[in-house]
Amino acid sequence: MRLSNTLSRKVEELQPLELGLVRMYSCGPTVYRYAHIGNLRTYLMADWIRRALEVQGLRVIHVKNITDVGHMRQEVLEQGEDKVIASAIAEGKTPQEIAQFYTDAFHRDEAKLGILPATYFPKATDHIQEMVQVTQSLQERGYAYEVQGNVYFAVSKFTDYGKLSGNIGGDLLEGVRVEVDLLKRDPRDFTLWKAAEPGRVLRWPSPWGDGFPGWHIECSAMSTRYLGEQLDIHTGGVDNIFPHHEGELAQSEGAFGKPFVQMWVHGQHLLADGVKMSKSAANDYTLDDLEANGFDPMAYRYLCLTVRYGTRLNFTFSALRAAQRGLQRLRNRVWEWSIAASPNASGIETQQWRQAFWDRVNGDLDMPAALALTWEMTRSDISVKSRLGLLLEFDRVLGLDLESAVQEWDVPEYVANAEKRRNTLRAQRDYSTADSVRRQLADQGFILEDSISGTRTRPKSELEKRQERWKEVSSSKEVSSLMDVSDGLEFSVGIVACNYMSDVQRCVNSLLPLGDRHPMEILVVDNGSTDGTSDWLEDKANQDSRVRVIHTDHVLGEAAAKNILLKQSLGTYVVLMDTSIEATEDFLAPLARALSDESVGIAGPWGLLSGDLRHFEEIEDGQADAIQAYCFAFRRALLSEVDLMRESFRFYRNLDLEYSFCFLDRGYRNMAVGSLPLQRHEHRVWTSLAEDEREELSQGNFRRFLKRWGHRQELLLEPGRDHNHDDHDHH
């Protein structure tokens, strides 16, 4: 097997240190949150390496560490990485209990994806003594020093530091996660052992006093504890290369005096809708998120097979749907062929296919080519038994669990009887009645699948059920634009709805009476709701023709969802409304009057003024620099000038600033129209977030805003005025 070695920057053949045995270590999960599908892609890469080696007869000892809370600072534990942890601690759960909860979730995710369990899953907090021993060894060998109970790795003492990542020289980035530590002799040095701060719960004794381990040391300690001082393969994501793996390599070679890892293999990032997955981008999907949208977890495994591990994969729900269809077709072939023949891939006709498959797998784990060849083989003219045998043989590496497709579905007796009746009707050439039986079963949630070899009935998948309810889109690009179509009515009121059904109901129901006074439509983007909002909106649209609903198959970014509204609106005036707003009287007529002045770009009840583009004051009447997104109205004709919203704004906050300035840039004024009959309720998207999440998401958008508009203070009404308010302090 040949793999891309990050250390040598070459594709090299794996030469195990011990004949027939491969020692492999994978950086495992940090268990104070769910693993997202980007993390899981890296674990799939390691699984394919291991499967390929084992199927070819090698023994693999695979270690995957569990990074629990031992290295985390006390304030992180107390504040919580997210609201789940904060609430668990508030309920009296210990950090260890929280870590175990997420560890169990990780194991469930791996099982759903068919990832083989590692030989060992060591937990960091169970191996503190080994970390202390490695740290002591580094200190004895002159690679570490102690200051006030803290022990640091001296980067300058290890002359090869930087050889893995290529980060070398005087401007080497600091190899730590947290703020600069003034106790270090060199800012490049990183922590091996940290003295416990007052009040810290998780602390352990050491020769330097009570404390806790640094981030990198745990992998050196646990890998060598279970695999010895030299490893064959070390896997992880590219984001681990520096500083984590660079630090791990340096401290391991410093402590043991020999080459640490033969082959470092790193998987590339997973993008989501074209941007890097992250919590701040609100696109860090978990396997549970995919299942909630009706997908089989194995469809994600199939999707990851379609792109090489060293290449970025752009995840979209459209691509995942295609992957699920491909997976189902492979399963159908296994089922159909298993009726006709027993698998047997021992003939001469199979050898060429087998060799071609392994050439691709062993060629730097070219799984897309291996999958393509698998499909080619299924369409070949070799015997059915050979095709079935090869498909199941290849699946020992692909890991799609295709053999399970051989099993018949356990269906209720009335379904089995209906299938038999249909078979009889078909034999009697009564195809019309036979088709009615198929339709009846479909209405009851079952699909009849016919083949040359026979018929079976299976329950509809969750995705199939979901797709039958209504059409769903995966991006704004899938929605046609009506922007060139003439106005069809006076108002289009656009709403983005994502859960919080009672808020959506209150908002929509308060708008409907206005349809008696104005020709209008209520256009709703159901943005991946999972709490019943989708069904309520669909029922409302069926009852009232003024309501139009566009469903998405996942939560799109805020700008993308609003772009759907802009593309589909037909009103002379477009009014974007937040679901936290309730109309108490007719507010549309005053907005129309304000917008009848063609110098006005946007009108709304709550405006913002700024003197420096960093501090904003809310006003309720008069000309403003920006209009807040609670209620945001403009003439549809202006869309051709200002264009759609920038979809890099995935979170809603500060998107209103961005779009307001698009109108200012075109020479239009923004007007706050005071005293509109609108009531603001709790903004539950905002209040549902932890404080650190709010800050991170808001700051990300604010940086985007400033990058584009920060030098355009001439657009402001009162540049230089001190409004004396907090930074971009609006929801």
C-alpha angles and dihedrals in degrees: 000000000000121000137176106261111208090200096057095026087226138106103251138179114252111244108184116222089228120041112256095002129097120193108204130179125190126191101240134203130303099230106213092089139024117279110251122220091260089062090046092054089062091051090050089055091055090046092055091049091051095045092050092050095046095046087053090056105263124130113234124200103198123192121189115179126218110221103208127175101289096104096042121109117247095243090055090053092048097045094041127225087252141352093278092063094039090053093044091054090046087055090055099257116149123237087248092056091049091049091050091051092056092040090057090048090052092052090050091051092051091049092051089053094048093245109160112241113255117249089242133017102191118189118223095228090054091059105048092122092057089051090052090050094051090048091050090050091052091050092050092050093051098252097109139045135192128230121178094333094316120112120206134191109237103226093191090062092059104067094190094058107134097030093116100045100026090235101138139143135049095311093058110149117247110266097225138088100223138058124302113287112220092201092071121102090214124024088225092062118104134211122264096170128013126205112241114255118228113284095018112151100195106062135135134199119254139162087267096050133269113331146115136258128269122243103260100042096070094068093049090050098045098040093053092042092061104023106029130245095305127051132196099210134015117186135191144125123293089251087065094060093085129058100353104048092034089056093043092052093048096048094044095050090042092052099043103028097227139088107289107201129018097200128023111195120189131187121219127241125281112229122203117211087343100308132092114272112250142143090246091056090050090227101103094124120192128208088255088058090055092048091048087059091053100261127141108235088228088064087067090052088051091049091053089053089064096067128049116253093241092055127077113255118213106214117208129162089236089059090046091053089052090049091052090052091050092049092050091051091054090048090050091053092052091049094046096046093045089061091054102040148000115253114263120162097166098101127105091250090067099053096079092051092047093051092048091050093052092045087061097042093047091044096088092305096295094185096163089059091045090052092047090050090049090056091046090053092051089058095046125108097245116119122288092242091053093047091050092046093049093045092054090043093052089047090065083074100030089052098208094136091232092162089072087068088071090069117093117240117254101237130171118270093250089057092050089049091050090052091052091048091051091050089053092049091050091050088053089049091241092139096160093060090040089056091051089056089052091051092048091053090047090054088052092053102264134116124211113215119195128198137167087261100048149298133278135180122220135177115260114258118245089251092053090050091048094049091052093058098061142325116279130197129212100203143007088256090069091060118086118235122241092182092113092049118099119256111278101188141000103264137025109190108196125200132181109211124191114165121304088106096186090058091049091049093049093049097045095042091051090054100048097075089059088067088075089064103034135035098246148147130212107218115193129188105205094210103203098303117182103179102077095278090116093057093045092051093047091051090048091051090050090051098044123036091204090072119078122183129197113191124208123204093225139008107291121201114273095252092047091051092048091047087061088056092049093048094049101040117113101179124112085231122041115206117188111202132190117225089235089070125089123194113222097178139356107310095158097077094057090048091051090051091051092048093048085079099086092208089067118089105179131014129188142140098258121050134178132222126197136179098193108018089250105073123048133193122201118234130180103202137036138021115339139185092230140005119225120242096241086091118359121172135179142152112278090222089070093066090085088061103039097032125204127318123277106260093209083083096086095158118062100230117102091005086109090057090050095050094042090058091051086065093044089052089058091054099259127134124233116221133200108213106204130216098021113166094252128124123210116217130185111306096227097185086062099040092048091065126085115244094253091050091051091050095047095047094043095047092050091057093041090056089052090050093049094046089059102033107018093102094048101083089139086077091065122097094224109019113191096021115133106229091179098219133128120273112287088333101184135098 
